[in-house]
Amino acid sequence: MTLLLDDPPVQGTPPSRARWRRPATWLPVLLPALLAAALTAYRYDGKPLWRDEVYTLSTAGRPVADMMGLLSERDAGLVGYYLLMHPWLRVSESQDWIRLPGAVATVVLVALVAVLGRRFAGGPGALVAGTIAALAPAVYLHGQEARPYPMALTAVVVTVLLLLRQSDRPRRWLWPVLGAVALLAVLLHPLVTLPSVGAAFFATWLRPGRARRWTLVAAALPAGLVGVGLVAAGSLQAVERPPAPATLPEFFTFWKLASDVPWLGWPVLALAAAGAVVLLTRHRRGRARERHALVLALWAPMPVLAVTVLGLIGGYFNQRYASAALPAIAVLAAVALTSLVGLARRRGGRWAQRATALGVVVLLACLLPASITFRDRDAGFDDPRGAAAEIAAGAQPGDAVVYVGNVVRPMVEAYYPAGLASSDRLDDALLVAGPLESDTLGGLEVRGVGPKVEALAPHQRVWLVGSVATATGDLGRTTGNARAVMEGRRLVSSTDHSWLRVELWETDDAPVVAAPPPGNPS
C-alpha cells in the first residue's frame, strides 16, 4: 500500500513512511474515506434493484458456460466484471451482498483520490479532493448498486498512482503489476476506463521521468489491445440499438460529474480548468511536485471527449461512461482551491486566508444535500417496487401484462406479491419460456406483431410495463409488444415510476372502469 502513498522525492523531506505516521498527513485521507463510508452505509438497502443491477444478477448468477453464451449476444464488453462477480454471487444473491463490492470500492476510491490530491496539493488538497469525490454524483449514483463503476474508477486511480510511482522510482518487478491493474480496469468497463488509462499512459510516455518509454508501452499494450477488442465486440452487439447522438445540451450536462446542483456544477469544472493551468505553470518553473501535471491535464477531459465523439458518430451515448474523469476533476479543483487559499494569505493576510478557506468549506457543504437527497429516495433509476404495487392494486381477473425491455419482466416480477405473476389476475400472455428455461435475460416471447395481437385478443385489459424511453408513445419509438397492446385498445392510465412506466389499456368495447389512483412518480 505504501507504493501508492509515495510522493515524488523532494530534497530535504523525510521518507514517505515516516511522513505517513504523522496524523497531519494521513487524516486528510482518512476523513474523506470516513465520509464516503457513512454516506454509502446510509440507507444502503433503501432502493430496489434497477435494470442494470438485474443484468448483473441475471448474467453473473448463471453457470460460466451459460454466462459466456449470453455474453456472446449482449454485454460482451463487461465480461471481466461478470466473471469477477460470478464467484461472489455463488455465496449469496441477496441485494445487500451483490452491492457490497461496489460499496467497498467507493470508500477505497475516495481514499485514493485523496492520496492523489495529497501528491499534487499537499494535505489540504487531499482533504478537498477526497471530499469532492465522496460527494460527486458520479460516485454517489453508483456507490450503492451492483455495477462496475466504483470498481472501475478505483482501478483507474491505482493505475495512475502506480504510473507516477514508476516514473519517479522505477522498480522492474512492479511493471507487471502496473500492466495487470491497467488490464483489470479495462476489463471492468472498457468504455469508462480505456480513455482515462490511455490518457495517463500517453502523458507519462511524453514525460517519462526515470522510466523507459518501452516499458511504459509494454505495460499499456495488454490493456490497450483488450480494451479495443471489447469496445469493438460491444459495438457489434449494439448495431440494432437506436442511435443516441450527443446533442449540445447533453454535452453541457456533463457538469453532473462534479455536482448535482445546477449553479454549482460549472464553477467546479471551472476550478478544475484553473487547477490544470496552475499545475502546468508550476511544472514549467521546475516544481518537483507538479512534474506529472500533464497526466491530470489529459486525464480529466479525455473520457468526456471520447464519449462525446462516440455519441456524435451515432454510437450509444451515456453520461456515466465519462465518470472516470471525476478523480482528475476532483484533484484539479482541489489544486485550484488550495492555491486560492494560499494566494489570499499572501495578498490579504491571515483574515483573507480564513475567509477564503471558509468559502471552500461552504462550496463543499453545498455538494452534500444532493447526495443525501438521492439516498433518501425510495428508488433510483427504476422503481420496480412502485410499478409492481400499482399493478397488484389494480389487477382484475382476466387481465394480461406485457413487458417492454429484456429485463423488465424479472425486475418487476421480483416485487409482485406471492402468487400474482402468471395468475388469473395477471396472465403473462406473450411469454413462451422463462429466463432460466430459455437461457435468456428476460425470457422468450411470441414473435411477430400479428401473433402477439392474437395472444392478447382474449384480454380486455392489458398492463403495459416498460422503460420511459421505449414504452408506448415516448420519443416516437414503439416496440412490437407496445403495438400489439395498442391494437383495438385505448389508454386508460399511465404512471411513471422513475424510469419505469406502467400503462393500462382496455379494448374499445370494454365498460369504462375507474383506473386505480396513480402513484407518485419518483
Secondary structure, DSSP 8 states (H G I E B T S, - for coil): -HHHH-----TT---HHHHTTSHHHHHHHHHHHHHHHHHHHTTTT-S---HHHHHHHHHHTS-HHHHHHHHTTS-GGGHHHHHHHHHHHHH---HHHHHHHHHHHHHHHHHHHHHHHHHHHHHHHHHHHHHHHHHSHHHHTTTTSSSSHHHHHHHHHHHHHHHHHHHHS--TTHHHHHHHHHHHHHHH-HHHHHHHHHHHHHHHHHS-TTS-HHHHHHHHHHHHHHHHHHHHHHHHHTTTS------HHHHHGGGGGT-SSHHHHHHHHHHHHHHHHHHHHHHHTT-GGGTTHHHHHHHTTHHHHHHHHHHHTTS---GGGGGGGHHHHHHHHHHHHHHHHHHHHHHHHHHHHHHHHHHHHHHHHHHHHHHHHHHHSS-SSB-HHHHHHHHHHH--TT-EEEEESTTHHHHHHTTS-TT-TTBTTBB-TTEEE-HHHHTSSS-EE--SHHHHHHHHTT-SEEEEEEETTTSTTSTT---HHHHHHHTTEEEEEEEEEBTEEEEEEEETTS------------
